[in-house]
Amino acid sequence: MQNKEYLRFQVISIMICFFVMGSIEMVGIASNYIKVTLHISDAKASLLPSLVYIWFVVCTIPTGLIMNKIGRKRTVLLSMSVMAIAMFIPMFGTSYELMVFSFILLGISNVCMQSSLYPLMSHIIVGKRLADSLTLGQFVKTLSSFSAPYIAMLGAVHLSHLFDLKWRLVFLFYFALTLIAVLTLTFSGIENVKENQKSSTYLECFRLLKDRFILLSFIGIMCHVGLDISTNTVAPKILMYRLDIVLEKASFGASLYFIARLVGCFLWTILLKRVKRKYFFFVSVGLIAAAMIGLYFAHSKAFIFVCIAMIGLGNANLFPVLFSQAVLSKPDQRNVISVLMIMGQAGGAIFPICMGLAFDKVGLVGPISVLMVSVAYLIFYTLVIRKRVDLDVEMAKS
């Protein structure tokens, strides 16, 4: 019984880490507040989320080397310590330079944390329970993501007198939670296991892009993540400009997107037992495409909300299918492919910049058109996997 209680505390400490990991999604709503506060262009504000996601290319492989040297647990603790610093920097002011520094550290720490937390969890939980625990972790991470806009709004509207933080209260909240995560993980009793396997190199990873299907899957993940962070950013803008409401009220658009993603995660676990993955992928992309077309014409609150929710539902589970397709195409190189696909999350660095430039040039239709490019590619990808061997059969064999 005592061992069960001990394991429960270890799992809780890991789940707190997952909640902290979800803080990366706040960069979308934070960039909107920074734009309003500093009166900067949309392109300049959109650079901030890009500074977070570009590190998926730079830091994924070095994190593997760090784990080899200091172990999984210490790597997670190190990443969260850097994240705590990143969260505290905005307490010193709202200058653009401070925000750039904060977002760079936030990106580096989050990539290191994502690359080391999953292996750490696999050390304490094995077998079927690991898959269930990872699903719970993703749920907790998404819960954190949709909480961020509410916390920012709470600080901006109701707690504006609190140390004059206003919307920066969200940074203080995650700073305190990160410290709690560091303390609970430190005293969790989880062993600091060092990696015994050879880390992938950049050359090994990028050499795989010569394979046409792996290249297509890599671009697919870039589009999926780009769509994710871009919708998080643009949803409040659509509500502000179409309905003429203030940012504090429009922030609900970002939360609605993450709520829909949560619902999508639950639906995915049910539907995958009845629907083949390639058809599920097609339906998901179809939902996103229909929603994007709807956003061109949506001017009522209800219509806009429906479109945002449809994007959240459709984009909730594209990553597992894209990831699995790539890995199963070359099972003997799954470790290197996994690292490459994680690098693909750098797509979150490209789309916000393109959307910001498009918004400054042609207005709201610009970023929606940029998002349609990613949707068009995902439609093309569905045609590619439609001709491939059934993924469900391959997964059953592996």
C-alpha positions as semicolon CSV with decimal commas, in nm:
position;residue;x (nm);y (nm);z (nm)
1;M;0,000;0,000;0,000
2;Q;0,284;0,228;0,089
3;N;0,449;0,157;-0,247
4;K;0,124;0,248;-0,424
5;E;0,106;0,577;-0,235
6;Y;0,469;0,645;-0,324
7;L;0,405;0,573;-0,694
8;R;0,095;0,793;-0,684
9;F;0,302;1,085;-0,553
10;Q;0,559;1,026;-0,830
11;V;0,287;1,031;-1,096
12;I;0,136;1,348;-0,946
13;S;0,477;1,517;-0,958
14;I;0,509;1,421;-1,326
15;M;0,158;1,553;-1,400
16;I;0,248;1,889;-1,244
17;C;0,540;1,894;-1,486
18;F;0,300;1,828;-1,775
19;F;0,088;2,124;-1,659
20;V;0,399;2,342;-1,657
21;M;0,489;2,212;-2,004
22;G;0,151;2,335;-2,131
23;S;0,257;2,692;-2,052
24;I;0,420;2,713;-2,395
25;E;0,076;2,763;-2,547
26;M;0,031;3,092;-2,362
27;V;0,272;3,262;-2,604
28;G;-0,014;3,307;-2,851
29;I;-0,240;3,510;-2,623
30;A;0,060;3,682;-2,460
31;S;0,177;3,813;-2,798
32;N;-0,166;3,972;-2,849
33;Y;-0,143;4,151;-2,514
34;I;0,215;4,261;-2,588
35;K;0,104;4,408;-2,921
36;V;-0,171;4,612;-2,751
37;T;0,049;4,719;-2,459
38;L;0,352;4,825;-2,664
39;H;0,158;4,944;-2,973
40;I;0,375;4,743;-3,212
41;S;0,299;4,593;-3,553
42;D;0,145;4,252;-3,589
43;A;0,459;4,123;-3,760
44;K;0,676;4,232;-3,468
45;A;0,437;4,077;-3,214
46;S;0,417;3,754;-3,415
47;L;0,793;3,718;-3,394
48;L;0,760;3,629;-3,023
49;P;0,586;3,289;-3,066
50;S;0,841;3,210;-3,339
51;L;1,122;3,267;-3,090
52;V;0,970;2,988;-2,879
53;Y;0,925;2,722;-3,146
54;I;1,246;2,766;-3,346
55;W;1,435;2,588;-3,068
56;F;1,276;2,254;-3,160
57;V;1,534;2,235;-3,439
58;V;1,825;2,367;-3,233
59;C;1,781;2,197;-2,894
60;T;1,624;1,853;-2,952
61;I;1,951;1,669;-3,025
62;P;2,161;1,856;-2,763
63;T;1,900;1,758;-2,503
64;G;1,970;1,392;-2,582
65;L;2,339;1,455;-2,520
66;I;2,258;1,630;-2,190
67;M;2,047;1,332;-2,078
68;N;2,340;1,104;-2,150
69;K;2,560;1,317;-1,925
70;I;2,339;1,415;-1,630
71;G;2,035;1,183;-1,653
72;R;1,664;1,223;-1,730
73;K;1,545;1,363;-1,398
74;R;1,821;1,622;-1,373
75;T;1,755;1,729;-1,733
76;V;1,387;1,790;-1,649
77;L;1,485;1,981;-1,335
78;L;1,738;2,189;-1,529
79;S;1,481;2,275;-1,799
80;M;1,222;2,378;-1,539
81;S;1,478;2,595;-1,359
82;V;1,544;2,783;-1,683
83;M;1,168;2,804;-1,740
84;A;1,120;2,962;-1,396
85;I;1,373;3,231;-1,491
86;A;1,190;3,288;-1,820
87;M;0,858;3,329;-1,635
88;F;1,001;3,576;-1,385
89;I;1,167;3,809;-1,638
90;P;0,837;3,986;-1,732
91;M;0,802;4,090;-1,367
92;F;1,072;4,351;-1,439
93;G;0,869;4,528;-1,709
94;T;0,704;4,501;-2,049
95;S;0,977;4,624;-2,283
96;Y;1,005;4,437;-2,611
97;E;1,366;4,340;-2,537
98;L;1,268;4,180;-2,204
99;M;0,989;3,987;-2,372
100;V;1,222;3,862;-2,646
101;F;1,468;3,736;-2,383
102;S;1,188;3,573;-2,184
103;F;1,040;3,396;-2,488
104;I;1,381;3,267;-2,602
105;L;1,446;3,109;-2,262
106;L;1,089;2,977;-2,254
107;G;1,140;2,806;-2,589
108;I;1,474;2,650;-2,499
109;S;1,350;2,521;-2,163
110;N;1,025;2,382;-2,306
111;V;1,200;2,186;-2,581
112;C;1,444;2,037;-2,329
113;M;1,153;1,952;-2,101
114;Q;0,948;1,782;-2,375
115;S;1,251;1,581;-2,486
116;S;1,327;1,453;-2,135
117;L;0,992;1,429;-1,951
118;Y;0,848;1,150;-2,167
119;P;1,154;0,924;-2,117
120;L;1,142;1,001;-1,744
121;M;0,779;0,888;-1,723
122;S;0,859;0,568;-1,912
123;H;1,104;0,483;-1,633
124;I;0,842;0,472;-1,355
125;I;0,542;0,346;-1,556
126;V;0,559;0,056;-1,802
127;G;0,327;-0,149;-2,021
128;K;-0,030;-0,050;-2,099
129;R;-0,038;0,186;-1,802
130;L;0,226;0,398;-1,974
131;A;-0,005;0,473;-2,269
132;D;-0,287;0,562;-2,028
133;S;-0,055;0,787;-1,827
134;L;0,072;0,963;-2,140
135;T;-0,288;1,027;-2,244
136;L;-0,353;1,174;-1,899
137;G;-0,039;1,383;-1,936
138;Q;-0,161;1,524;-2,267
139;F;-0,496;1,603;-2,106
140;V;-0,324;1,792;-1,821
141;K;-0,102;1,975;-2,071
142;T;-0,403;2,088;-2,273
143;L;-0,584;2,187;-1,953
144;S;-0,292;2,420;-1,882
145;S;-0,310;2,558;-2,237
146;F;-0,672;2,666;-2,221
147;S;-0,629;2,806;-1,867
148;A;-0,365;3,061;-1,976
149;P;-0,601;3,302;-2,160
150;Y;-0,837;3,305;-1,859
151;I;-0,553;3,383;-1,619
152;A;-0,429;3,664;-1,844
153;M;-0,783;3,804;-1,868
154;L;-0,828;3,774;-1,490
155;G;-0,513;3,975;-1,434
156;A;-0,601;4,236;-1,697
157;V;-0,962;4,294;-1,586
158;H;-1,008;4,200;-1,220
159;L;-0,660;4,204;-1,065
160;S;-0,501;4,497;-1,247
161;H;-0,402;4,649;-0,912
162;L;-0,189;4,345;-0,816
163;F;0,167;4,479;-0,834
164;D;0,053;4,649;-1,157
165;L;0,104;4,315;-1,336
166;K;-0,227;4,312;-1,527
167;W;-0,206;4,040;-1,798
168;R;0,148;3,952;-1,683
169;L;-0,017;3,772;-1,391
170;V;-0,011;3,463;-1,615
171;F;0,370;3,463;-1,602
172;L;0,368;3,492;-1,221
173;F;0,120;3,204;-1,201
174;Y;0,336;2,972;-1,409
175;F;0,651;3,088;-1,228
176;A;0,501;2,978;-0,893
177;L;0,375;2,651;-1,044
178;T;0,717;2,579;-1,196
179;L;0,879;2,618;-0,853
180;I;0,623;2,374;-0,709
181;A;0,700;2,130;-0,991
182;V;1,074;2,153;-0,920
183;L;1,020;2,085;-0,551
184;T;0,780;1,792;-0,596
185;L;0,997;1,626;-0,861
186;T;1,313;1,677;-0,650
187;F;1,159;1,496;-0,352
188;S;0,956;1,243;-0,553
189;G;1,215;0,969;-0,515
190;I;1,225;0,910;-0,892
191;E;1,563;0,768;-0,986
192;N;1,790;0,978;-1,208
193;V;1,844;0,734;-1,494
194;K;2,109;0,814;-1,755
195;E;2,063;0,729;-2,120
196;N;2,267;0,433;-2,241
197;Q;2,188;0,467;-2,609
198;K;2,374;0,663;-2,874
199;S;2,220;1,003;-2,941
200;S;2,113;1,091;-3,294
201;T;2,311;1,349;-3,490
202;Y;2,183;1,629;-3,711
203;L;2,334;1,458;-4,014
204;E;2,153;1,131;-3,939
205;C;1,822;1,313;-3,896
206;F;1,837;1,537;-4,202
207;R;1,968;1,255;-4,421
208;L;1,629;1,087;-4,372
209;L;1,462;1,378;-4,552
210;K;1,587;1,224;-4,877
211;D;1,306;0,972;-4,827
212;R;1,003;1,132;-4,996
213;F;0,743;1,003;-4,751
214;I;0,941;1,100;-4,440
215;L;0,990;1,447;-4,590
216;L;0,615;1,475;-4,653
217;S;0,540;1,364;-4,296
218;F;0,795;1,611;-4,157
219;I;0,630;1,899;-4,347
220;G;0,292;1,768;-4,231
221;I;0,397;1,800;-3,865
222;M;0,528;2,151;-3,936
223;C;0,186;2,243;-4,080
224;H;-0,001;2,080;-3,790
225;V;0,199;2,264;-3,521
226;G;0,196;2,587;-3,720
227;L;-0,181;2,559;-3,745
228;D;-0,200;2,496;-3,372
229;I;-0,006;2,800;-3,251
230;S;-0,143;3,023;-3,528
231;T;-0,507;2,946;-3,443
232;N;-0,428;3,014;-3,078
233;T;-0,297;3,356;-3,185
234;V;-0,545;3,453;-3,455
235;A;-0,869;3,342;-3,286
236;P;-0,880;3,645;-3,049
237;K;-0,792;3,876;-3,343
238;I;-1,088;3,749;-3,545
239;L;-1,324;3,814;-3,255
240;M;-1,177;4,162;-3,194
241;Y;-1,198;4,283;-3,553
242;R;-1,520;4,112;-3,662
243;L;-1,721;4,183;-3,343
244;D;-1,542;4,501;-3,229
245;I;-1,470;4,374;-2,877
246;V;-1,170;4,426;-2,649
247;L;-0,888;4,173;-2,619
248;E;-0,988;4,069;-2,266
249;K;-1,322;3,940;-2,397
250;A;-1,176;3,807;-2,722
251;S;-0,929;3,590;-2,526
252;F;-1,206;3,333;-2,491
253;G;-1,143;3,242;-2,856
254;A;-0,806;3,089;-2,762
255;S;-0,957;2,901;-2,468
256;L;-1,239;2,770;-2,688
257;Y;-0,982;2,628;-2,928
258;F;-0,813;2,433;-2,648
259;I;-1,146;2,317;-2,505
260;A;-1,231;2,176;-2,849
261;R;-0,890;2,007;-2,857
262;L;-0,966;1,840;-2,525
263;V;-1,297;1,711;-2,660
264;G;-1,116;1,594;-2,973
265;C;-0,869;1,391;-2,767
266;F;-1,154;1,203;-2,600
267;L;-1,336;1,145;-2,929
268;W;-1,012;1,016;-3,084
269;T;-0,975;0,737;-2,828
270;I;-1,330;0,621;-2,906
271;L;-1,333;0,661;-3,284
272;L;-0,998;0,493;-3,346
273;K;-1,151;0,166;-3,227
274;R;-1,404;0,187;-3,509
275;V;-1,247;0,401;-3,783
276;K;-0,921;0,339;-3,970
277;R;-0,657;0,600;-3,898
278;K;-0,620;0,717;-4,257
279;Y;-0,996;0,785;-4,280
280;F;-0,992;0,951;-3,939
281;F;-0,712;1,178;-4,065
282;F;-0,915;1,267;-4,373
283;V;-1,222;1,360;-4,164
284;S;-1,007;1,567;-3,925
285;V;-0,849;1,767;-4,207
286;G;-1,191;1,808;-4,370
287;L;-1,323;1,966;-4,048
288;I;-1,034;2,213;-4,044
289;A;-1,076;2,301;-4,412
290;A;-1,450;2,365;-4,371
291;A;-1,381;2,583;-4,066
292;M;-1,117;2,788;-4,248
293;I;-1,353;2,856;-4,538
294;G;-1,618;2,954;-4,282
295;L;-1,384;3,205;-4,117
296;Y;-1,364;3,404;-4,443
297;F;-1,735;3,478;-4,414
298;A;-1,809;3,450;-4,040
299;H;-1,924;3,777;-3,881
300;S;-2,151;3,650;-3,603
301;K;-2,021;3,534;-3,267
302;A;-2,188;3,193;-3,292
303;F;-2,051;3,126;-3,641
304;I;-1,696;3,226;-3,542
305;F;-1,714;3,010;-3,229
306;V;-1,828;2,708;-3,432
307;C;-1,541;2,753;-3,678
308;I;-1,281;2,785;-3,400
309;A;-1,420;2,475;-3,228
310;M;-1,410;2,278;-3,555
311;I;-1,041;2,364;-3,598
312;G;-0,972;2,247;-3,243
313;L;-1,158;1,920;-3,298
314;G;-0,985;1,854;-3,629
315;N;-0,634;1,948;-3,519
316;A;-0,649;1,764;-3,184
317;N;-0,494;1,437;-3,299
318;L;-0,318;1,487;-3,630
319;F;0,025;1,457;-3,467
320;P;-0,008;1,088;-3,362
321;V;-0,107;0,983;-3,714
322;L;0,168;1,188;-3,883
323;F;0,424;1,062;-3,632
324;S;0,317;0,698;-3,659
325;Q;0,310;0,701;-4,038
326;A;0,668;0,829;-4,051
327;V;0,803;0,588;-3,787
328;L;0,633;0,280;-3,936
329;S;0,765;0,359;-4,284
330;K;1,117;0,270;-4,158
331;P;1,079;0,073;-3,830
332;D;1,453;-0,001;-3,814
333;Q;1,525;0,373;-3,781
334;R;1,240;0,470;-3,551
335;N;1,465;0,647;-3,295
336;V;1,619;0,884;-3,551
337;I;1,281;0,941;-3,718
338;S;1,125;1,023;-3,381
339;V;1,385;1,293;-3,318
340;L;1,330;1,434;-3,668
341;M;0,953;1,448;-3,622
342;I;0,995;1,630;-3,289
343;M;1,209;1,883;-3,476
344;G;0,915;1,933;-3,709
345;Q;0,740;2,123;-3,432
346;A;0,956;2,416;-3,540
347;G;0,670;2,482;-3,781
348;G;0,532;2,688;-3,494
349;A;0,813;2,936;-3,565
350;I;0,735;2,988;-3,934
351;F;0,359;3,040;-3,952
352;P;0,321;3,320;-3,691
353;I;0,574;3,538;-3,876
354;C;0,402;3,481;-4,211
355;M;0,064;3,556;-4,051
356;G;0,192;3,875;-3,890
357;L;0,331;4,005;-4,219
358;A;0,010;3,910;-4,401
359;F;-0,206;4,084;-4,137
360;D;-0,006;4,408;-4,168
361;K;-0,038;4,399;-4,548
362;V;-0,399;4,298;-4,617
363;G;-0,574;4,275;-4,279
364;L;-0,753;3,980;-4,124
365;V;-0,794;3,788;-4,450
366;G;-0,413;3,760;-4,467
367;P;-0,349;3,526;-4,171
368;I;-0,655;3,315;-4,259
369;S;-0,510;3,268;-4,609
370;V;-0,173;3,165;-4,459
371;L;-0,352;2,902;-4,250
372;M;-0,530;2,778;-4,562
373;V;-0,190;2,698;-4,714
374;S;-0,119;2,454;-4,431
375;V;-0,466;2,304;-4,466
376;A;-0,414;2,259;-4,842
377;Y;-0,093;2,069;-4,771
378;L;-0,264;1,843;-4,515
379;I;-0,534;1,765;-4,776
380;F;-0,255;1,667;-5,015
381;Y;-0,106;1,444;-4,743
382;T;-0,437;1,259;-4,702
383;L;-0,418;1,167;-5,072
384;V;-0,066;1,032;-5,016
385;I;-0,150;0,807;-4,720
386;R;-0,469;0,687;-4,890
387;K;-0,249;0,485;-5,127
388;R;-0,030;0,337;-4,854
389;V;-0,067;0,011;-4,661
390;D;-0,329;0,033;-4,388
391;L;-0,161;0,191;-4,085
392;D;-0,380;0,001;-3,841
393;V;-0,257;-0,333;-3,979
394;E;0,106;-0,218;-3,962
395;M;0,066;-0,101;-3,603
396;A;-0,081;-0,438;-3,506
397;K;0,226;-0,610;-3,650
398;S;0,480;-0,381;-3,481
